[in-house]
Amino acid sequence: MDAKPDKIRCDACPVMCYIADGKVGACDRYANQAGELVRVDPLTILRRTQDQGGKLVEFAGRNDDWDGDLLGSSFVTAIGAGTTYPDYKPAPFIVSQEVDGVDLVTVVTEAIYSYCGVKIKIDTDRHLGPEQNTVRVEGEAVGHVTTGEYGSQMLSLGGVNHLTGGSKKEGRVTCKTLMDLCNGEAVEMEIDEGSSVVVQAGKPPTVNGVAEERMRVGCGSATIGMFAKQWHGLVDEVVVVDDHITGVISEHQAGKVLGWEDTGIKIKGRRSTPGRYFQVAEPGTGWGGTDVDDPLTILGDFNPKVAKPGMTLLMVSTTGEQHAFYKLDEELKPVETDLPESLEVSVARIAENCEPALCSVLFMAGAGGSLRAGVTENPVRLTLSIKDTLTHVTCGGAPAYRWPGGGITIMTDVTRMPANSFGYVPTPAIVAPIEFTMRRQDYEKLGGHMKEIVDLADVVPRGKRSESPHAANPWPTVSTHFDWRDKGKPS
Ligand code: SF4
């Protein structure tokens, strides 16, 4: 009998590691177990409980010893399924199951993505850094600040240029950053000419060592619109300080409609429309995302023809976190005094209307390359089938948004996927689960590997990890994912 070689060669990615018995390869994903190449992480099966709409389904050939397995509510994810490289080989699992009388096939593979990254939404007004500036981890460029959104700062990290286009260290650090973020770990990053931020999916951001609590209620103008009525009659002037649009109630349309009197206030920023001012200060981590610690610095002198001693002024930030109340003295200078009880409610209500600040991490990747060959012999047909809504795409059972236009460019909320769904290979590239589900007849039409189809009942016992789906996820095989309207029911 031939002795087994000391080392075996893993062919699951271009690195082609030689792995000794009892050892793992460079990515920790494959091991040599007594001469057999094995995937280290367990194949993960999603299981719905009856509370989640799951059904107990008996399957053919197991009526004697059937133990009430929720086979009809099981879905084989690609987590732990393994990778096929080069991709002309069929995907690791091509699984059939019947759902409500429809014969479905799910093609399951762990994709290796060189073209991938994360889009991060950080709920904070605080200035993290100028748009386009570089985001660094361990000093390496891993992405950049992109255009801000309403109440949130946005980062775009990863992508093929950071993974492959820079130094070896840049690629390695970028890959690890992406994997850690996607697996729900906290990552500290520095922004050029900006702040230090700790980002963790589904958790509040920490900016310069301070945990953010609240997302702003709206811009300064929107805050005026929301609360104008509650301030009317209680104070002569309100200024909502905001780095983008500072609101001034006496000039704002909301104040005008309520019959608000002019106060002679002067704001130093650029007036956009009545009661709405841009650029009242520089961006920063002070009031309303400005660099201001003393809000009076954004005011000019009150107009003596309009203003009167004793007039009152409330200045507040867009989260209600900072607020101050003033009275004009004989020289029409604002003098800070205690916030009257009558205004405490409205300031507290701004804070009450702010949602908790969170970091959202969306994994984005291009699945339109060679991995399609593991699904079909005619790859473009898979792309077209997805566009025709005949094939549904999930990542670890979580819904994947497909971008319009060419290719299969998908985006997924990593918090909707099972824990530790992501891995890497040292090329460097990210490894992530992807599943394509369609009717058997549609799979055949797109040139699927029909001979490789196996029954769900044969695959489920190989699943060594069972997970409940995220409560917000639609079940991957429900018919509403598909457009079968003019294609007829399966024969
Ligand atoms: S890096 Fe991992 S997947 Fe690639 S060859 Fe080595 S063990 Fe296999």
Boltz pocket constraint, residues with backbone or C-beta under 6 A from the ligand:
constraints:
  - pocket:
      binder: B
      contacts: [[A, 10], [A, 11], [A, 12], [A, 13], [A, 14], [A, 15], [A, 16], [A, 17], [A, 24], [A, 25], [A, 26], [A, 27], [A, 28], [A, 29], [A, 30], [A, 424], [A, 425], [A, 426]]
      max_distance: 6.0
